[in-house]
Amino acid sequence: MPNIKPVSDLRNYNEVLRDVAVGEPVFLTKNGRGRYALVDIEEYEKTKATIKLLSQLSEGEKAGREKGWLGIDEVEKLLAG
């Protein structure tokens, strides 16, 4: 179950931060609407790395469509380099 708190709870930020854990962000609301998410630094780094990987895979797919795909023999030859 998501951990949702009003942003005003940050007055006692130690209590809010105590609830943040890997895979368990704390969502902060302002005027009853979701506004912020507090995540553990490990979770943040993992998300950042995932976004970077997906971006690179997308670039590779785009290059393959525009410039043509390499066969397995060509890839092995490039890697043996």
Backbone as JSON Lines, residues from 0, in Angstrom:
{"i":0,"aa":"M","n":[0.84,-1.17,0.0],"ca":[0.0,0.0,0.0],"c":[0.89,1.24,0.0]}
{"i":1,"aa":"P","n":[0.63,2.2,-0.89],"ca":[1.5,3.37,-0.98],"c":[1.48,4.21,0.31]}
{"i":2,"aa":"N","n":[2.61,4.8,0.59],"ca":[2.75,5.66,1.76],"c":[2.53,7.1,1.3]}
{"i":3,"aa":"I","n":[1.38,7.67,1.62],"ca":[1.01,9.01,1.17],"c":[0.86,9.92,2.38]}
{"i":4,"aa":"K","n":[1.53,11.08,2.29],"ca":[1.48,12.04,3.39],"c":[1.31,13.44,2.82]}
{"i":5,"aa":"P","n":[0.71,14.34,3.57],"ca":[0.65,15.73,3.13],"c":[2.04,16.37,3.23]}
{"i":6,"aa":"V","n":[2.34,17.28,2.33],"ca":[3.65,17.93,2.32],"c":[3.91,18.67,3.64]}
{"i":7,"aa":"S","n":[2.88,19.06,4.32],"ca":[3.04,19.73,5.62],"c":[3.73,18.83,6.65]}
{"i":8,"aa":"D","n":[3.71,17.52,6.44],"ca":[4.4,16.59,7.35],"c":[5.91,16.78,7.32]}
{"i":9,"aa":"L","n":[6.41,17.51,6.31],"ca":[7.86,17.72,6.24],"c":[8.36,18.6,7.39]}
{"i":10,"aa":"R","n":[7.47,19.21,8.12],"ca":[7.9,19.95,9.31],"c":[8.63,19.0,10.26]}
{"i":11,"aa":"N","n":[8.19,17.76,10.28],"ca":[8.85,16.69,11.04],"c":[9.51,15.73,10.04]}
{"i":12,"aa":"Y","n":[10.47,16.27,9.27],"ca":[11.03,15.51,8.15],"c":[11.7,14.21,8.57]}
{"i":13,"aa":"N","n":[12.2,14.13,9.78],"ca":[12.82,12.87,10.22],"c":[11.82,11.72,10.21]}
{"i":14,"aa":"E","n":[10.6,11.99,10.61],"ca":[9.57,10.95,10.58],"c":[9.23,10.55,9.15]}
{"i":15,"aa":"V","n":[9.18,11.53,8.25],"ca":[8.89,11.23,6.85],"c":[10.02,10.42,6.24]}
{"i":16,"aa":"L","n":[11.25,10.84,6.47],"ca":[12.41,10.14,5.89],"c":[12.56,8.73,6.43]}
{"i":17,"aa":"R","n":[12.14,8.5,7.65],"ca":[12.22,7.16,8.24],"c":[11.35,6.17,7.47]}
{"i":18,"aa":"D","n":[10.3,6.67,6.83],"ca":[9.39,5.8,6.08],"c":[9.86,5.47,4.67]}
{"i":19,"aa":"V","n":[10.89,6.18,4.18],"ca":[11.41,5.94,2.83],"c":[12.31,4.71,2.85]}
{"i":20,"aa":"A","n":[12.08,3.77,1.93],"ca":[12.91,2.57,1.83],"c":[12.99,2.17,0.36]}
{"i":21,"aa":"V","n":[13.94,1.28,0.06],"ca":[14.07,0.8,-1.32],"c":[12.77,0.14,-1.73]}
{"i":22,"aa":"G","n":[12.21,0.6,-2.84],"ca":[10.96,0.05,-3.34],"c":[9.73,0.58,-2.62]}
{"i":23,"aa":"E","n":[9.93,1.47,-1.66],"ca":[8.81,2.02,-0.9],"c":[8.95,3.54,-0.78]}
{"i":24,"aa":"P","n":[8.63,4.26,-1.85],"ca":[8.73,5.72,-1.78],"c":[7.63,6.3,-0.9]}
{"i":25,"aa":"V","n":[7.85,7.54,-0.5],"ca":[6.82,8.28,0.22],"c":[6.3,9.34,-0.76]}
{"i":26,"aa":"F","n":[5.01,9.36,-0.97],"ca":[4.39,10.33,-1.86],"c":[3.84,11.47,-1.03]}
{"i":27,"aa":"L","n":[4.18,12.69,-1.43],"ca":[3.72,13.87,-0.72],"c":[2.64,14.58,-1.54]}
{"i":28,"aa":"T","n":[1.6,14.99,-0.85],"ca":[0.51,15.68,-1.52],"c":[0.47,17.14,-1.11]}
{"i":29,"aa":"K","n":[-0.03,17.96,-2.01],"ca":[-0.25,19.37,-1.73],"c":[-1.66,19.69,-2.19]}
{"i":30,"aa":"N","n":[-2.47,20.21,-1.29],"ca":[-3.87,20.48,-1.59],"c":[-4.6,19.22,-2.06]}
{"i":31,"aa":"G","n":[-4.24,18.08,-1.48],"ca":[-4.92,16.83,-1.77],"c":[-4.51,16.15,-3.06]}
{"i":32,"aa":"R","n":[-3.53,16.69,-3.76],"ca":[-3.08,16.11,-5.03],"c":[-1.62,15.71,-4.94]}
{"i":33,"aa":"G","n":[-1.26,14.62,-5.6],"ca":[0.13,14.17,-5.61],"c":[1.04,15.25,-6.16]}
{"i":34,"aa":"R","n":[2.15,15.49,-5.46],"ca":[3.05,16.57,-5.87],"c":[4.51,16.11,-5.93]}
{"i":35,"aa":"Y","n":[4.94,15.31,-4.96],"ca":[6.34,14.89,-4.86],"c":[6.43,13.42,-4.5]}
{"i":36,"aa":"A","n":[7.59,12.84,-4.82],"ca":[7.88,11.47,-4.4],"c":[9.29,11.45,-3.81]}
{"i":37,"aa":"L","n":[9.41,10.93,-2.61],"ca":[10.71,10.78,-1.97],"c":[11.13,9.31,-2.12]}
{"i":38,"aa":"V","n":[12.3,9.1,-2.72],"ca":[12.77,7.74,-2.93],"c":[14.14,7.56,-2.31]}
{"i":39,"aa":"D","n":[14.46,6.34,-1.94],"ca":[15.77,5.97,-1.43],"c":[16.79,6.21,-2.53]}
{"i":40,"aa":"I","n":[18.0,6.65,-2.19],"ca":[19.03,6.97,-3.19],"c":[19.37,5.75,-4.06]}
{"i":41,"aa":"E","n":[19.33,4.56,-3.48],"ca":[19.59,3.33,-4.25],"c":[18.53,3.15,-5.34]}
{"i":42,"aa":"E","n":[17.29,3.41,-4.98],"ca":[16.19,3.31,-5.95],"c":[16.33,4.37,-7.04]}
{"i":43,"aa":"Y","n":[16.74,5.58,-6.64],"ca":[16.95,6.67,-7.59],"c":[18.04,6.31,-8.59]}
{"i":44,"aa":"E","n":[19.17,5.81,-8.09],"ca":[20.28,5.43,-8.97],"c":[19.87,4.32,-9.93]}
{"i":45,"aa":"K","n":[19.12,3.36,-9.44],"ca":[18.65,2.25,-10.27],"c":[17.73,2.77,-11.38]}
{"i":46,"aa":"T","n":[16.83,3.66,-11.02],"ca":[15.91,4.24,-12.0],"c":[16.67,5.05,-13.04]}
{"i":47,"aa":"K","n":[17.62,5.83,-12.58],"ca":[18.45,6.64,-13.49],"c":[19.21,5.74,-14.48]}
{"i":48,"aa":"A","n":[19.8,4.65,-13.99],"ca":[20.53,3.71,-14.85],"c":[19.59,3.03,-15.85]}
{"i":49,"aa":"T","n":[18.39,2.69,-15.41],"ca":[17.41,2.06,-16.3],"c":[17.02,3.0,-17.43]}
{"i":50,"aa":"I","n":[16.79,4.26,-17.1],"ca":[16.43,5.25,-18.12],"c":[17.56,5.41,-19.13]}
{"i":51,"aa":"K","n":[18.81,5.45,-18.63],"ca":[19.96,5.58,-19.53],"c":[20.07,4.37,-20.46]}
{"i":52,"aa":"L","n":[19.9,3.16,-19.91],"ca":[19.96,1.95,-20.71],"c":[18.87,1.93,-21.78]}
{"i":53,"aa":"L","n":[17.65,2.28,-21.39],"ca":[16.54,2.29,-22.35],"c":[16.78,3.32,-23.45]}
{"i":54,"aa":"S","n":[17.37,4.44,-23.1],"ca":[17.68,5.47,-24.09],"c":[18.73,4.97,-25.09]}
{"i":55,"aa":"Q","n":[19.75,4.29,-24.57],"ca":[20.79,3.74,-25.45],"c":[20.24,2.63,-26.35]}
{"i":56,"aa":"L","n":[19.36,1.8,-25.81],"ca":[18.74,0.75,-26.62],"c":[17.88,1.36,-27.72]}
{"i":57,"aa":"S","n":[17.19,2.43,-27.39],"ca":[16.36,3.12,-28.38],"c":[17.22,3.71,-29.49]}
{"i":58,"aa":"E","n":[18.36,4.3,-29.11],"ca":[19.29,4.84,-30.11],"c":[19.83,3.72,-31.01]}
{"i":59,"aa":"G","n":[20.14,2.58,-30.41],"ca":[20.64,1.44,-31.19],"c":[19.59,0.93,-32.16]}
{"i":60,"aa":"E","n":[18.34,0.84,-31.7],"ca":[17.27,0.4,-32.58],"c":[17.08,1.38,-33.74]}
{"i":61,"aa":"K","n":[17.13,2.66,-33.43],"ca":[16.99,3.68,-34.47],"c":[18.11,3.57,-35.5]}
{"i":62,"aa":"A","n":[19.35,3.38,-35.01],"ca":[20.49,3.23,-35.91],"c":[20.33,1.99,-36.78]}
{"i":63,"aa":"G","n":[19.85,0.9,-36.2],"ca":[19.63,-0.33,-36.96],"c":[18.61,-0.13,-38.06]}
{"i":64,"aa":"R","n":[17.56,0.59,-37.77],"ca":[16.53,0.84,-38.8],"c":[17.03,1.76,-39.9]}
{"i":65,"aa":"E","n":[17.84,2.76,-39.52],"ca":[18.33,3.73,-40.5],"c":[19.51,3.21,-41.31]}
{"i":66,"aa":"K","n":[20.44,2.51,-40.65],"ca":[21.69,2.1,-41.29],"c":[21.75,0.62,-41.59]}
{"i":67,"aa":"G","n":[20.75,-0.11,-41.17],"ca":[20.73,-1.55,-41.4],"c":[21.28,-2.3,-40.2]}
{"i":68,"aa":"W","n":[20.8,-3.53,-40.04],"ca":[21.2,-4.36,-38.91],"c":[22.46,-5.14,-39.24]}
{"i":69,"aa":"L","n":[23.24,-5.46,-38.23],"ca":[24.42,-6.29,-38.39],"c":[24.07,-7.74,-38.12]}
{"i":70,"aa":"G","n":[24.67,-8.62,-38.88],"ca":[24.5,-10.05,-38.64],"c":[25.4,-10.49,-37.49]}
{"i":71,"aa":"I","n":[25.18,-11.69,-36.98],"ca":[25.96,-12.18,-35.84],"c":[27.44,-12.29,-36.18]}
{"i":72,"aa":"D","n":[27.75,-12.68,-37.42],"ca":[29.15,-12.79,-37.83],"c":[29.84,-11.43,-37.8]}
{"i":73,"aa":"E","n":[29.13,-10.38,-38.23],"ca":[29.69,-9.03,-38.21],"c":[29.91,-8.53,-36.79]}
{"i":74,"aa":"V","n":[28.98,-8.84,-35.91],"ca":[29.1,-8.42,-34.5],"c":[30.29,-9.11,-33.85]}
{"i":75,"aa":"E","n":[30.42,-10.43,-34.07],"ca":[31.54,-11.17,-33.49],"c":[32.87,-10.64,-34.01]}
{"i":76,"aa":"K","n":[32.91,-10.29,-35.28],"ca":[34.13,-9.75,-35.87],"c":[34.49,-8.4,-35.24]}
{"i":77,"aa":"L","n":[33.48,-7.54,-35.02],"ca":[33.72,-6.22,-34.4],"c":[34.18,-6.38,-32.95]}
{"i":78,"aa":"L","n":[33.6,-7.33,-32.23],"ca":[33.96,-7.52,-30.83],"c":[35.34,-8.15,-30.67]}
{"i":79,"aa":"A","n":[35.76,-8.94,-31.61],"ca":[37.06,-9.58,-31.56],"c":[38.16,-8.56,-31.82]}
{"i":80,"aa":"G","n":[37.79,-7.52,-32.6],"ca":[38.59,-6.4,-33.0],"c":[39.98,-6.33,-32.73]}
